[in-house]
């Protein structure tokens, strides 16, 4: 039986950078934070993300959590 274990977690904030002058489409910028504790809960990450977003000039659009796992034989 195989077992999966989270080894790294990344928190990514997507920020609204306004509209493209030529196309009118929204431009997004991202800020990523590595070395996030894998045991962090969604509530903890949301609190940190909104605190960081308050320090940015651009408004917050989205918050993502990206986990990388290792799969091994049990």
Secondary structure, DSSP 8 states (H G I E B T S, - for coil): -EEEEEEEEEEEEEEEEEE-TTT--EEEEEEEEEEE-TT--HHHHHHHHHHHHTTSSSEEEEEEEEEEEEEEE-
